[in-house]
Amino acid sequence: MIDQQSRWTEVEGGKIHYLIEGPENGRPVILLHGASFSSATWKQIGTMTVLANAGYLVYAVDLPGYGQSSPGLGSPQTWLRVLLKLLRIEKPVVVSPSMSGRYSLPLVTEAPEEVAGFVAVAPVAIMEYKDRLGQLLRQCWQSGVRTTRSSLRRRPTC
């Protein structure tokens, strides 16, 4: 079990800060944030601890230019995919509130096979991706994929 740790990596020219907590073999969950928050918010409100205690390996990430992360030179369209590759995170559940939609929606719509789940909380830019999201939802529904509490642990795919 990884107790809450503060770590750093470099993504597209920016120094990125993130918190990590949970069992090393747990299903990864990526917690992004909105403009008024940071990775520390997820720790302060208890979300990281609850998810870690439920068996998830939780990463709370400061987006470029927010929290303790410096601005980067890259694009929001590629940033999250690059981060996941650098940290060797495979098929995470991505939680994306507010402005973090600019970072998560490109990944979710362009490479849905790279995520196990997507929790959108009023993400910015959703209207830019609504057609592709609609297609993905129809594909999932037509393939018989239904999301339930127990299916989340089994890594459902469409």
Buried (B, 14 or more C-beta within 10 A) or exposed (E): EBEBEEEEBEBBEBBBBBBBBBBEEBBBBBBBBBEEBBBBBBBEEEBBBEBBBBEBBBBBBBBBEBBBBBEBEBEBEBBBBBBBEEBEBEBBBBBBBBBBBBBBBBBBBEEBEBBBBBBBEEBBBEEBBEEBBEEBEEEBEEEEEEEEEEEBEEEBEB
